Amino acid sequence: MSVNTEQLAFLGGPKSVTEPPGNMFTWPIITQEDEEAALEVLRRGAMSGTDVTEQFEADFREWLGTSYALGFNNGTASLQAAMYGCGVGLGDEIICPSITYWASGVPAYSLGATIVFADIDPVTLCLDPEDIEHRITDRTKAIIVVHYFGHPADMDPIMEIAERHGIKVIEDVSHAHGGIYKGRQLGTIGHVGAMSLMAGKSLAVGEAGMLVTNDREIYERAIALGHYERFNDRIQSEALRPFIGLPLGGYKYRMHQLSSAVGRVQLHHYEERQAEIRRAMNYFWDLLEDVPGLRAHRTVKDSGNLMGGWYAAHGHYRSEELGGLSVSRFCEAVRAEGVEDCFPGCNLPLHTHPLFKDADIYGHGRPTRIANSPHDVRNMDSGLPVSSSISAKVYSIPWFKHYRPEVIEQYALAFRKVATHYQDLLADDPGNPATMGGWNMFKPRKSVKAD
Ligand SMILES: *Cc1c(COP(=O)(O)O)cnc(C)c1O
């Protein structure tokens, strides 16, 4: 099909995207199999049981090859349990990237610990291994690694630093289910992996989370925190055994079995659906390989690394290659071409939010971040240059769920057309607004229609 690529749609020309998207972006893919699995639980009245969840955990162990998997009511709880599992407690510190969803770090506060933010790598958008070591103190208990927007973090140097200092590594896999780092499954490289399985993520189940580990002590402590019904005679830890029967954290973190039932079906199809997503997303970026100003956020070919699920896929933006065109005007022009989901920015840098500066959450009489540690949390406002400026350098791209070349080509054309005609946009460019992106990336689906 020939499209007039001379005039930008933003300036009155024809749109690049003319094909209706159909089910291209529909996620999760729900079939009768999911419906029947959910109905089976409902009809049996087994919503609060653990039998289906335990089967789901067994599926997860088999998938990732870990010794243990523990289901949670959401990813946030699984992260808090991972921290507790690693021994994070009163006066301790965790190191966490500033560019992530808040649940990667905030649960530390409720354990009496505090957060030390570290910067991200501008290419992977994940924790920068070079920015960790100088932030480690005698109170650092864990490093939280987020495989941001599906991209594996550079785990080898991070593990090396952690081992040298005797601290634990928690992988937050909420963006990257099924991703691979040097041939290894994400979530299985650190001491423990924790992840959200909420309906917007790439392994989309509903409100649910999963913790995976090969470490029995971490697993048992994670049970002890918020799974009273599993905190029973099977616990081996001598330190925990006197307390079996009641949850040490006072939390109840059991997974709803409508989630575990749907989760089993979703996981069963995940590798196949993920392969289709990878093929589609890589095709999109291959089409844009030579376009100035645009760079893929993806793993290097033949590196042994693979993007996991491409959750909230984004691209890198090099304004300097496009005459200084602002990313927000660029995205506006791409949206005008018929690409609905192109917006500037990503997660806002957590270190700029008052929660991490001023909030006295538990009535200590001073901000919790300080109250929980004798060290003032260093570099709260500085020393995070990449995190502080990343929003002007990234934008969201369509998250294709199917490999349909002719449709993907239209979307790629929209980006190419705007980038190659950037000069037409420079004169009226108002520049970027003060804030781009948000504290979360979740956009609830407006309508649920059967495809
Ligand atoms: C979604 C998300 C979480 C939290 O998971 P919930 O299931 O929403 O509680 C944690 N970390 C990251 C990086 C996330 O994107």
Ligand as a Chemical Component Dictionary entry (heavy atoms), coordinates in Angstrom:
data_LIG
# 
_chem_comp.id                   LIG 
_chem_comp.type                 NON-POLYMER 
_chem_comp.pdbx_formal_charge   0 
_chem_comp.three_letter_code    LIG 
# 
loop_
_chem_comp_atom.comp_id 
_chem_comp_atom.atom_id 
_chem_comp_atom.alt_atom_id 
_chem_comp_atom.type_symbol 
_chem_comp_atom.charge 
_chem_comp_atom.model_Cartn_x 
_chem_comp_atom.model_Cartn_y 
_chem_comp_atom.model_Cartn_z 
_chem_comp_atom.pdbx_ordinal 
LIG C1 C1 C 0 3.329 -3.487 39.083 1  
LIG C2 C2 C 0 4.620 -3.416 39.774 2  
LIG C3 C3 C 0 4.782 -3.787 41.124 3  
LIG C4 C4 C 0 3.637 -4.053 42.053 4  
LIG O1 O1 O 0 2.827 -5.081 41.766 5  
LIG P1 P1 P 0 1.278 -5.107 42.169 6  
LIG O2 O2 O 0 0.828 -6.433 41.704 7  
LIG O3 O3 O 0 0.623 -3.969 41.455 8  
LIG O4 O4 O 0 1.192 -4.956 43.647 9  
LIG C5 C5 C 0 6.054 -3.805 41.644 10 
LIG N1 N1 N 0 7.112 -3.446 40.924 11 
LIG C6 C6 C 0 7.013 -3.048 39.642 12 
LIG C7 C7 C 0 8.245 -2.676 38.897 13 
LIG C8 C8 C 0 5.762 -2.991 39.038 14 
LIG O5 O5 O 0 5.654 -2.544 37.781 15 
# 
loop_
_chem_comp_bond.comp_id 
_chem_comp_bond.atom_id_1 
_chem_comp_bond.atom_id_2 
_chem_comp_bond.value_order 
_chem_comp_bond.pdbx_ordinal 
LIG C1 C2 SING 1  
LIG C2 C3 SING 2  
LIG C2 C8 DOUB 3  
LIG C3 C4 SING 4  
LIG C3 C5 DOUB 5  
LIG C4 O1 SING 6  
LIG O1 P1 SING 7  
LIG P1 O2 DOUB 8  
LIG P1 O3 SING 9  
LIG P1 O4 SING 10 
LIG C5 N1 SING 11 
LIG N1 C6 DOUB 12 
LIG C6 C7 SING 13 
LIG C6 C8 SING 14 
LIG C8 O5 SING 15 
# 
